[in-house]
């Protein structure tokens, strides 16, 4: 008995150790770095690993063209008989619960999916967000007018973004170019996310859709006895 209990405890420790290992692994954040000046660069890093995604690396090896031979068409093709359309669960749900039931079901699904996107959005941390712009439009008057329009659009948008998302460091610098009238933009963002936060968001929305949408849909989409009797009488 003691040996069996020791074996069970050992197996339990191994299972808990594996779970703890994956939890720790998924808690390590991924870092996405985006930079734009003359071209867009995008890289992803995790622990000591770093992968460059943009710009893409040029493939030196030429791709082989796979030519598929077209099958000759048969002279006599058998036309399949049209199948009888059967009511699906959504149609039956509408017949049983009516329009109000369908609207409530859509609301529950939209609320669950919307909550998932909010949780996913809050899972991302903008560790760095820097925007620099140079605005010009030829003469000084046009440049001043364009500069005012850009400022009135960009500053409120950034304020809304910072208040909605999690942003650690940010800076917005917009200057008019009265001399040369050039337009330039520079963007830099460093975003981190922990995979376990994304998994939690998906698990929560899965349970919400299961209990608030799917079970209700299956429960109220059953064929009623009166409908079956009517179909039998028609036959």
C-alpha positions in Angstrom: 0.0 0.0 0.0 2.8 2.4 0.9 4.5 1.7 -2.5 1.3 2.4 -4.3 0.7 5.6 -2.5 4.3 6.7 -3.2 3.8 5.9 -6.9 0.5 7.9 -7.0 2.2 10.9 -5.3 5.2 10.7 -7.7 2.8 10.7 -10.7 0.9 13.6 -9.2 4.1 15.6 -8.7 5.1 14.9 -12.3 1.7 16.1 -13.6 1.8 19.2 -11.4 5.4 19.9 -12.5 4.4 19.7 -16.2 1.4 22.0 -15.6 3.6 24.5 -13.7 6.2 24.3 -16.5 3.7 25.2 -19.2 2.1 27.9 -17.1 5.5 29.5 -16.6 6.4 29.1 -20.3 3.1 30.7 -21.3 3.6 33.6 -18.8 6.8 34.7 -20.6 5.9 37.6 -22.8 6.3 37.9 -26.5 7.7 41.3 -27.7 6.7 42.7 -31.0 8.7 45.7 -32.3 7.3 47.8 -35.2 9.3 50.6 -36.8 8.5 52.8 -39.7 10.5 55.6 -41.3 11.3 54.9 -44.9 10.2 51.3 -44.7 8.4 49.1 -42.3 10.3 46.7 -40.1 8.6 44.1 -37.9 10.3 41.7 -35.5 9.1 39.3 -32.8 11.3 38.3 -29.8 10.8 35.7 -27.0 13.4 35.0 -24.4 16.7 35.1 -26.3 15.1 34.3 -29.6 14.4 37.0 -32.2 12.6 36.6 -35.6 12.5 39.2 -38.3 9.2 39.2 -40.2 9.4 42.4 -42.2 11.0 43.1 -44.6 10.8 39.5 -45.9 13.9 37.7 -46.8 14.5 37.2 -50.5 14.4 33.6 -51.6 17.4 32.8 -53.7 16.0 29.5 -54.9 13.6 29.8 -57.8 10.2 28.3 -57.2 9.3 25.3 -59.2 6.2 25.6 -61.2 3.8 22.8 -60.6 1.7 22.3 -63.7 -1.4 20.4 -63.0 -2.8 18.4 -65.9 -6.4 19.1 -66.5 -8.6 16.0 -66.5 -10.6 15.5 -69.7 -14.2 16.2 -69.3 -16.5 13.3 -69.7 -19.1 13.6 -72.4 -21.9 12.4 -70.2 -21.9 13.8 -66.8 -24.4 12.6 -64.2 -26.4 15.5 -62.8 -27.1 14.8 -59.1 -30.7 15.0 -58.0 -31.5 18.0 -55.8 -31.7 17.1 -52.1 -34.7 18.0 -50.0 -34.0 21.0 -47.8 -34.3 20.3 -44.1 -34.8 22.8 -41.4 -31.6 23.5 -39.5 -31.4 24.3 -35.8 -31.4 28.1 -36.4 -34.7 27.9 -38.3 -36.3 25.7 -35.6 -35.0 28.0 -32.9 -36.7 30.9 -34.8 -40.0 29.0 -35.0 -39.9 28.1 -31.3 -38.6 31.4 -29.8 -39.6 33.9 -32.4 -37.8 37.1 -33.4 -37.2 38.3 -29.8 -35.5 35.0 -28.9 -33.2 35.3 -32.0 -32.3 38.9 -31.1 -31.5 37.9 -27.5 -29.3 35.1 -28.7 -27.4 37.5 -31.0 -27.0 39.9 -28.1 -25.6 37.2 -25.9 -23.1 36.1 -28.6 -22.1 39.7 -29.4 -21.6 40.5 -25.7 -19.4 37.4 -25.2 -17.3 38.1 -28.3 -17.0 41.8 -27.4 -15.8 40.9 -23.9 -13.2 38.6 -25.5 -11.8 41.4 -27.7 -11.7 43.8 -24.7 -9.7 41.2 -22.7 -7.4 40.6 -25.6 -6.9 44.3 -26.0 -6.1 44.8 -22.4 -3.6 41.8 -22.6 -1.3 43.9 -24.9 1.0 46.3 -23.3 2.5 49.1 -25.4 5.9 49.5 -23.7 6.9 52.2 -26.2 4.8 54.2 -28.6 6.6 57.1 -30.4 5.2 59.1 -33.3 7.0 61.9 -35.1 5.5 63.9 -38.0 6.7 66.7 -40.2 3.8 68.5 -42.0 4.2 70.7 -45.1 2.0 71.9 -48.0 4.0 74.3 -50.2 3.4 77.8 -49.0 3.3 78.9 -45.4 -0.5 79.5 -45.2 -1.3 76.1 -46.6 1.3 74.5 -44.3 -0.2 76.2 -41.3 -3.7 75.1 -42.3 -2.7 71.5 -42.9 -0.7 71.4 -39.6 -3.8 72.5 -37.7 -5.9 69.8 -39.3 -3.3 67.1 -38.6 -3.0 68.2 -34.9 -6.8 68.3 -34.4 -7.1 64.8 -35.7 -4.0 63.0 -34.3 -3.8 64.3 -30.7 -7.4 63.4 -29.7 -7.0 60.0 -31.4 -3.8 59.3 -29.5 -5.5 60.4 -26.3 -8.4 58.0 -26.8 -6.0 55.2 -27.6 -3.9 55.8 -24.5 -6.9 55.9 -22.3 -8.3 52.7 -23.8 -5.2 50.5 -24.1 -2.4 49.9 -21.7 0.4 52.3 -22.7 3.6 52.6 -20.6 5.7 55.2 -22.5 4.4 57.4 -25.4 5.3 60.6 -27.2 3.8 62.5 -30.1 5.8 65.2 -31.9 4.2 67.1 -34.8 6.1 70.0 -36.4 5.3 72.2 -39.5 7.9 72.5 -42.3 7.5 76.1 -43.5 10.8 76.1 -45.4 10.8 73.0 -47.6 7.2 71.9 -47.3 8.1 68.2 -46.8 5.9 65.5 -45.3 7.6 62.9 -43.2 6.4 60.4 -40.6 8.2 58.2 -38.1 6.6 55.5 -36.0 8.0 53.2 -33.4 6.1 50.8 -31.1 7.2 48.0 -28.8 4.3 45.8 -27.8 4.4 42.9 -25.3 1.9 40.2 -24.6 1.7 37.1 -22.4 0.2 34.1 -24.2 -1.6 32.9 -21.1 -3.6 36.2 -21.1 -4.9 35.5 -24.6 -5.6 31.8 -23.7 -7.6 33.0 -20.7 -9.7 35.4 -22.8 -10.5 32.6 -25.3 -11.4 30.1 -22.5 -13.7 32.6 -20.8 -15.6 33.4 -24.1 -15.8 29.7 -24.9 -17.6 29.0 -21.6 -19.9 32.1 -22.1 -20.8 30.9 -25.6 -21.4 27.4 -24.4 -23.7 28.2 -21.5 -25.4 31.4 -22.8 -25.7 30.6 -26.5 -25.0 27.0 -27.6 -27.0 25.3 -24.8 -29.9 27.7 -25.3 -29.8 27.1 -29.1 -29.8 23.3 -28.7 -32.5 23.4 -26.0 -34.9 25.6 -28.0 -34.2 24.2 -31.5 -35.8 20.8 -30.9 -38.7 19.8 -33.1 -42.0 20.0 -31.2 -44.4 17.1 -31.1 -47.1 19.1 -32.7 -44.9 19.8 -35.7 -44.0 16.1 -36.0 -47.7 15.2 -35.9 -48.5 17.8 -38.6 -45.8 16.4 -40.9 -47.1 12.8 -40.4 -50.6 13.9 -41.2 -49.5 15.6 -44.3 -47.7 12.4 -45.4 
